[in-house]
């Protein structure tokens, strides 16, 4: 029974993604405006990050007897970004499409922004992990390249290449 719930949930998610994509394509054909573009998703991720950091900062400041204004400012920045996105929707389209697109934005963008923040976290962790890689393998690769280059200069080596040599294949 659980597998049917999972399959049903995935089908609903797929249908929602298809519906949002169809709406986005329809609006692009009608208004030459995409509700979901790269920059909108970046702005939404920035707003979500600002909101999460601000709410954490505010909660921690108030718990320790500090001033929660810094966190409130970050929450305000997140709200300002969302307001700009909504106003932009109305300016680029008409009232019904602006309302529909803004409603979809308010539902879909927080989910996508949270996924984007999680992906960003994994990329940062992966980046730091790659910096602490094994340097012995890098030394072996460099040594192998140096040996190959040296063999190119040695006329007695089987790897020697010379453009005027008819047997070299050039």
C-alpha positions as MATLAB code, in Angstrom:
seq = 'XXXXXXXXXXXXXXXXXXXXXXXXXXXXXXXXXXXXXXXXXXXXXXXXXXXXXXXXXXXXXXXXXXXXXXXXXXXXXXXXXXXXXXXXXXXXXXXXXXXXXXXXXXXXXXXXXXXXXXXXXXXXXXXXXXXXXXXXXXXXXXXXXXXXXXXXXXXXXXXXXXXXXXXXXX';
ca = [
       0.000    0.000    0.000;
       2.895    2.355    0.733;
       4.259    2.003   -2.790;
       0.913    3.110   -4.208;
       1.049    6.239   -2.048;
       4.585    6.964   -3.229;
       3.687    6.416   -6.888;
       0.550    8.546   -6.488;
       2.556   11.325   -4.837;
       5.147   11.260   -7.612;
       2.407   11.388  -10.243;
       0.813   14.406   -8.520;
       4.184   16.164   -8.315;
       4.838   15.402  -11.987;
       1.398   16.736  -12.957;
       1.987   19.931  -10.964;
       5.363   20.459  -12.609;
       3.801   19.929  -16.037;
       0.980   22.373  -15.232;
       3.399   25.059  -14.018;
       5.550   24.540  -17.115;
       2.515   24.801  -19.403;
       1.397   27.998  -17.631;
       4.888   29.441  -17.963;
       5.036   28.629  -21.686;
       1.543   30.050  -22.254;
       2.497   33.315  -20.556;
       5.673   33.505  -22.592;
       3.707   33.114  -25.834;
       1.110   35.676  -24.771;
       3.215   38.295  -22.939;
       6.832   37.372  -23.754;
       7.297   36.980  -19.998;
       8.355   33.884  -18.065;
       7.164   33.604  -14.495;
       9.859   31.048  -13.753;
      13.215   32.134  -15.098;
      16.732   31.706  -13.785;
      16.770   35.170  -12.219;
      13.410   34.672  -10.501;
      14.675   31.449   -8.964;
      17.893   33.135   -7.853;
      15.899   35.994   -6.285;
      13.579   33.521   -4.561;
      16.534   31.558   -3.195;
      18.084   34.804   -1.933;
      14.811   35.782   -0.299;
      14.465   32.374    1.331;
      18.050   32.459    2.572;
      17.577   35.975    3.914;
      14.369   34.945    5.645;
      15.893   31.811    7.217;
      19.030   33.594    8.422;
      16.985   36.545    9.678;
      14.515   34.405   11.586;
      17.334   32.390   13.164;
      19.257   35.543   14.062;
      16.181   37.203   15.532;
      15.194   34.128   17.554;
      18.713   33.688   18.946;
      19.058   37.390   19.791;
      15.755   37.449   21.649;
      16.577   34.211   23.501;
      19.860   35.652   24.790;
      18.378   39.028   25.672;
      19.835   40.790   22.646;
      18.322   43.016   20.013;
      16.326   41.175   17.359;
      16.368   44.112   14.945;
      19.160   42.722   12.747;
      17.183   39.572   12.081;
      14.039   41.595   11.466;
      15.903   43.648    8.851;
      16.889   40.467    6.993;
      13.283   39.252    7.133;
      12.242   42.647    5.754;
      14.733   42.267    2.896;
      13.189   38.880    2.071;
       9.700   40.405    2.076;
      10.908   43.249   -0.154;
      12.302   40.771   -2.691;
       8.985   38.900   -2.762;
       7.046   42.157   -3.186;
       9.299   43.182   -6.084;
       8.689   39.811   -7.764;
       4.920   40.163   -7.369;
       4.860   43.756   -8.648;
       7.001   42.677  -11.595;
       4.455   39.958  -12.400;
       1.666   42.542  -12.582;
       3.745   44.983  -14.622;
       4.697   42.373  -17.238;
       1.222   40.788  -17.553;
      -2.398   41.756  -16.929;
      -4.423   41.445  -13.699;
      -5.723   37.846  -14.022;
      -2.377   36.448  -15.155;
      -0.523   38.513  -12.569;
      -2.751   37.142   -9.801;
      -2.431   33.564  -11.022;
       1.324   33.820  -11.527;
       1.865   35.469   -8.158;
      -0.227   32.805   -6.431;
       1.840   30.110   -8.129;
       5.019   31.966   -7.162;
       3.991   32.113   -3.515;
       3.356   28.367   -3.467;
       6.135   27.009   -5.678;
       9.089   29.352   -5.126;
       9.609   28.632   -1.399;
       9.787   24.921   -2.161;
      12.210   25.413   -5.047;
      14.266   27.906   -3.025;
      14.619   25.456   -0.135;
      15.765   22.764   -2.555;
      18.195   25.278   -4.044;
      19.630   26.078   -0.615;
      20.093   22.376    0.128;
      21.807   21.882   -3.243;
      24.038   24.891   -2.537;
      24.981   23.404    0.838;
      25.966   20.110   -0.803;
      28.003   21.951   -3.449;
      29.897   23.920   -0.785;
      30.591   20.769    1.231;
      31.696   18.975   -1.940;
      33.947   21.891   -2.840;
      35.671   21.794    0.542;
      35.962   18.013    0.340;
      37.663   18.247   -3.055;
      40.173   20.739   -1.666;
      41.357   18.200    0.883;
      41.963   15.516   -1.771;
      44.918   13.143   -1.827;
      47.950   15.020   -3.097;
      49.893   11.783   -3.798;
      47.720   11.039   -6.829;
      48.354   14.549   -8.142;
      52.114   13.976   -7.797;
      51.832   10.632   -9.636;
      49.923   12.263  -12.490;
      52.530   15.028  -12.790;
      55.379   12.498  -12.711;
      53.669   10.461  -15.456;
      53.266   13.560  -17.625;
      56.920   14.499  -17.059;
      58.110   10.999  -18.024;
      55.997   11.069  -21.193;
      57.338   14.497  -22.142;
      60.905   13.337  -21.538;
      60.338   10.269  -23.714;
      59.194   12.556  -26.543;
      62.626   14.193  -26.503;
      64.612   10.953  -26.459;
      65.243    9.680  -30.021;
      65.740    6.113  -28.751;
      62.321    6.019  -27.041;
      59.350    4.320  -28.679;
      57.289    7.466  -27.942;
      59.672    9.737  -29.863;
      57.924   11.774  -32.546;
      59.561   13.796  -35.222;
      57.641   15.469  -38.037;
      60.219   14.735  -40.712;
      60.487   11.046  -39.801;
      58.485    9.051  -42.401;
      57.843    6.263  -39.883;
      56.322    8.535  -37.215;
      52.875    8.672  -38.785;
      52.782   12.443  -39.412;
];
